Amino acid sequence: MSDSLNLVYGAIDSQNADKSAATRRQLVAGTAATLGGMGLLGLAENADARVTASRHSQDPQELLNVAATAEVAATIINTLVFENAARLFPNDPVTTRNFRAAAREELIHYQVLISSKIGARAITKRIWLPNAILADRATVLNTVEVGDTVFINAYLLATTVFGNRGNGATARIAAEFMGTEAVHRALARQSNGKLGNDRVFMRYSQVEDADSAARGTPGFTRALSHVRFLESRGLGFGKMGAQPGAFYEFDQVSARTPDDPGLSTRTPR
């Protein structure tokens, strides 16, 4: 019998300690019959196996380092998009402002990740970006949607990894980051004429079923898989990517990253 069922049956037994042993056995048997009739007995018996399967051998430090590197790339991309907003989003002040805000949010995420509280170290701060990313409105928004989908996946992985290790504070901060990336994804889709509010749940390891350039791709449960996926899209982390482009240095770009007075909740808990 699984630990989960032992807990259920133990609770029934203890809550009815004033009754006879025969009565308690009848109550336990009745509960088992009810769970079975509802199709829940198998779920309870398999609960411990599912919990075990959700544990990851992922190195927490490697995961943090990859997250910091992703925020480096995100800060650069969102800053460049904002700087090209007049060409990319003419007569669209809402989308322009959303990118202005997103650029600063990604920079703050990076700063929190590398703080002494978290201890992440970016793998590189030199990013190769394909020229095609800034080609036009649709390309930019498709790229950002896919990128934020990857970031959501990565922060859900971090939430799982740190939660399983009993580090609730870091797990919660990862969840706070994930929520922001989910907003970025939704706004990119909406600005691209798609349903922004399309997710019932944020995607973790499920195969992508949304109408996006990432459709059909799986979620990842290893941090470096996120890097490899972005590299397949032409980005380069400390090295040239597979597509024509240019290197961008984080320290140079982040020095001119815009801010927006409307940003709130600037520190995590």
C-alpha positions as CSV (number, residue, x, y, z in Angstrom):
1,M,0.0,0.0,0.0
2,S,1.3,3.5,-0.8
3,D,2.3,6.1,1.8
4,S,-0.5,8.3,0.5
5,L,-3.2,5.7,1.2
6,N,-1.6,4.8,4.6
7,L,-2.0,8.5,5.5
8,V,-5.7,8.5,4.4
9,Y,-6.6,5.3,6.2
10,G,-4.5,6.3,9.3
11,A,-6.4,9.6,9.6
12,I,-9.8,7.7,9.4
13,D,-8.6,5.3,12.1
14,S,-7.4,8.0,14.5
15,Q,-10.5,10.2,14.0
16,N,-12.7,7.3,15.0
17,A,-10.6,6.0,17.9
18,D,-13.7,6.0,20.1
19,K,-15.3,3.3,18.0
20,S,-14.7,-0.4,18.0
21,A,-12.0,-1.9,15.9
22,A,-14.6,-3.7,13.8
23,T,-16.3,-0.3,13.1
24,R,-13.1,1.3,12.2
25,R,-12.3,-1.5,9.7
26,Q,-15.7,-1.0,8.1
27,L,-15.0,2.7,7.7
28,V,-11.7,2.1,6.1
29,A,-13.1,-0.5,3.8
30,G,-16.0,1.8,2.9
31,T,-13.5,4.6,2.0
32,A,-11.5,2.2,-0.2
33,A,-14.7,1.2,-2.0
34,T,-15.6,4.9,-2.5
35,L,-12.2,5.8,-3.9
36,G,-12.3,2.8,-6.1
37,G,-15.8,3.6,-7.4
38,M,-14.8,7.2,-8.2
39,G,-11.7,6.0,-10.0
40,L,-9.4,7.7,-7.5
41,L,-7.9,4.6,-5.8
42,G,-5.3,4.2,-8.6
43,L,-4.5,7.9,-8.4
44,A,-3.8,7.7,-4.7
45,E,-1.7,4.5,-5.1
46,N,0.3,6.2,-7.8
47,A,0.8,9.5,-6.0
48,D,4.1,8.6,-4.5
49,A,5.4,7.4,-7.9
50,R,4.3,10.7,-9.5
51,V,6.1,12.7,-6.7
52,T,9.2,10.7,-7.3
53,A,9.0,11.3,-11.0
54,S,8.7,15.1,-10.4
55,R,12.1,15.1,-8.6
56,H,15.0,16.2,-10.9
57,S,18.7,15.5,-10.8
58,Q,19.2,19.0,-12.2
59,D,22.1,20.9,-10.6
60,P,20.5,23.9,-8.9
61,Q,23.5,26.1,-9.6
62,E,23.6,25.3,-13.3
63,L,19.9,26.1,-13.5
64,L,20.4,29.5,-11.8
65,N,23.3,30.2,-14.2
66,V,21.3,29.4,-17.2
67,A,18.4,31.6,-15.9
68,A,20.8,34.5,-15.5
69,T,22.2,34.0,-19.0
70,A,18.6,33.9,-20.4
71,E,17.9,37.2,-18.6
72,V,21.0,38.7,-20.2
73,A,19.7,37.8,-23.6
74,A,16.2,39.0,-22.8
75,T,17.4,42.3,-21.5
76,I,19.4,42.8,-24.7
77,I,16.5,41.8,-27.0
78,N,13.8,43.9,-25.3
79,T,16.1,46.9,-25.2
80,L,16.9,46.6,-28.9
81,V,13.2,46.1,-29.8
82,F,12.3,49.3,-27.8
83,E,15.1,51.2,-29.6
84,N,13.6,50.1,-32.9
85,A,10.0,50.6,-31.9
86,A,9.3,53.6,-34.2
87,R,10.0,51.3,-37.2
88,L,8.6,48.1,-35.8
89,F,5.4,49.5,-34.1
90,P,4.5,52.8,-35.8
91,N,1.4,54.3,-34.2
92,D,1.3,51.7,-31.5
93,P,2.3,53.3,-28.2
94,V,0.9,50.5,-26.1
95,T,3.2,47.8,-27.6
96,T,6.1,50.2,-27.5
97,R,5.6,50.9,-23.8
98,N,5.2,47.1,-23.1
99,F,8.6,46.5,-24.5
100,R,10.0,49.5,-22.6
101,A,8.7,47.9,-19.4
102,A,9.8,44.4,-20.3
103,A,13.4,45.5,-20.9
104,R,13.7,46.9,-17.4
105,E,11.9,43.9,-15.9
106,E,14.4,41.5,-17.4
107,L,17.3,43.6,-16.2
108,I,15.9,43.6,-12.7
109,H,15.4,39.8,-12.9
110,Y,19.1,39.5,-13.8
111,Q,20.2,41.7,-10.9
112,V,18.1,39.6,-8.5
113,L,19.5,36.3,-9.8
114,I,23.1,37.4,-9.4
115,S,22.6,38.9,-6.0
116,S,24.1,37.3,-2.9
117,K,20.7,36.0,-1.9
118,I,20.4,33.8,-5.1
119,G,24.0,33.5,-6.3
120,A,23.6,32.9,-10.0
121,R,26.5,33.6,-12.4
122,A,25.8,34.2,-16.1
123,I,27.5,31.7,-18.4
124,T,28.3,34.6,-20.7
125,K,27.2,38.2,-21.2
126,R,28.1,38.3,-24.9
127,I,25.1,37.3,-27.0
128,W,24.9,36.7,-30.8
129,L,21.5,37.8,-32.2
130,P,20.4,37.0,-35.7
131,N,19.6,40.1,-37.8
132,A,16.3,38.6,-38.7
133,I,14.9,39.0,-35.2
134,L,14.4,42.7,-35.8
135,A,13.2,42.4,-39.4
136,D,9.6,43.3,-38.8
137,R,6.7,43.4,-36.3
138,A,5.5,39.9,-36.8
139,T,9.0,38.4,-36.5
140,V,9.8,40.3,-33.3
141,L,6.6,39.3,-31.7
142,N,6.9,35.6,-32.7
143,T,10.5,35.5,-31.4
144,V,9.5,37.1,-28.1
145,E,6.5,34.7,-27.7
146,V,8.7,31.7,-28.2
147,G,11.5,33.0,-26.0
148,D,9.0,33.7,-23.2
149,T,7.5,30.3,-23.6
150,V,11.0,28.9,-23.0
151,F,11.6,31.2,-20.0
152,I,8.2,30.1,-18.4
153,N,9.3,26.5,-18.8
154,A,12.7,27.2,-17.2
155,Y,11.2,29.0,-14.2
156,L,8.7,26.2,-13.7
157,L,11.6,23.8,-13.7
158,A,13.4,26.0,-11.1
159,T,10.2,26.1,-9.0
160,T,10.1,22.3,-9.0
161,V,13.8,21.8,-8.4
162,F,14.1,24.3,-5.4
163,G,10.7,23.2,-4.0
164,N,11.8,19.6,-4.0
165,R,15.0,20.6,-2.1
166,G,13.0,22.5,0.5
167,N,14.2,25.9,-0.6
168,G,10.8,27.6,-0.6
169,A,12.1,31.1,-0.9
170,T,14.0,30.5,-4.1
171,A,11.1,28.4,-5.5
172,R,8.7,31.2,-4.8
173,I,11.0,33.8,-6.5
174,A,11.2,31.6,-9.5
175,A,7.4,31.4,-9.6
176,E,7.3,35.2,-9.4
177,F,9.6,35.5,-12.4
178,M,7.5,32.9,-14.3
179,G,4.4,35.0,-13.7
180,T,6.1,38.0,-15.3
181,E,7.3,36.0,-18.3
182,A,3.8,34.7,-18.7
183,V,2.5,38.3,-19.0
184,H,5.2,39.1,-21.6
185,R,4.2,36.1,-23.6
186,A,0.5,37.1,-23.5
187,L,1.2,40.7,-24.5
188,A,3.4,39.6,-27.4
189,R,0.6,37.3,-28.7
190,Q,-2.0,39.9,-28.3
191,S,0.1,42.5,-30.2
192,N,0.5,39.9,-32.9
193,G,-3.2,39.5,-33.4
194,K,-3.5,36.2,-31.4
195,L,-5.4,35.3,-28.3
196,G,-3.3,36.6,-25.5
197,N,-5.2,34.8,-22.7
198,D,-4.8,31.3,-24.3
199,R,-3.3,29.3,-21.4
200,V,-5.3,27.4,-18.9
201,F,-2.0,26.4,-17.3
202,M,1.4,27.6,-18.0
203,R,3.3,24.9,-20.0
204,Y,5.9,22.8,-18.2
205,S,6.8,19.6,-19.9
206,Q,3.8,19.3,-22.2
207,V,4.2,19.4,-25.9
208,E,3.4,22.9,-27.2
209,D,-0.2,23.0,-28.6
210,A,-0.6,26.8,-29.0
211,D,-0.5,28.4,-32.4
212,S,3.1,29.6,-32.2
213,A,6.4,28.9,-33.9
214,A,7.2,26.5,-31.1
215,R,4.1,24.3,-31.8
216,G,4.9,20.6,-31.4
217,T,8.0,21.1,-29.4
218,P,8.3,19.5,-25.9
219,G,8.9,21.3,-22.6
220,F,12.3,20.8,-21.1
221,T,13.4,19.3,-17.7
222,R,17.1,20.1,-18.0
223,A,18.4,23.7,-18.0
224,L,20.9,23.3,-20.8
225,S,18.1,22.1,-23.1
226,H,16.7,25.6,-23.0
227,V,20.0,27.0,-24.2
228,R,20.2,24.4,-27.0
229,F,16.7,25.3,-28.1
230,L,17.5,29.0,-28.3
231,E,20.7,28.2,-30.2
232,S,18.7,26.2,-32.7
233,R,16.8,29.5,-33.3
234,G,20.0,31.3,-34.3
235,L,21.1,32.8,-30.9
236,G,24.7,32.3,-29.8
237,F,25.8,32.4,-26.2
238,G,29.4,33.6,-26.2
239,K,29.8,32.3,-29.8
240,M,28.5,33.1,-33.2
241,G,25.1,31.7,-34.0
242,A,24.1,29.8,-37.1
243,Q,22.4,32.8,-38.8
244,P,23.8,36.1,-39.9
245,G,23.8,38.5,-37.0
246,A,26.0,40.4,-34.6
247,F,27.3,40.2,-31.0
248,Y,25.8,42.4,-28.3
249,E,27.5,43.0,-25.0
250,F,25.2,43.0,-22.0
251,D,27.1,45.7,-20.1
252,Q,26.9,48.1,-23.0
253,V,23.2,47.5,-23.8
254,S,22.0,47.3,-20.2
255,A,23.5,50.7,-19.6
256,R,20.9,52.2,-21.8
257,T,18.0,49.8,-21.0
258,P,14.9,52.0,-20.5
259,D,12.7,52.2,-17.5
260,D,9.0,53.0,-17.0
261,P,7.5,54.8,-14.0
262,G,4.5,52.5,-14.1
263,L,6.4,49.4,-13.0
264,S,5.4,48.1,-9.6
265,T,6.5,45.3,-7.2
266,R,10.2,45.8,-8.0
267,T,11.5,43.4,-5.4
268,P,10.6,39.8,-4.9
269,R,9.8,38.2,-1.5
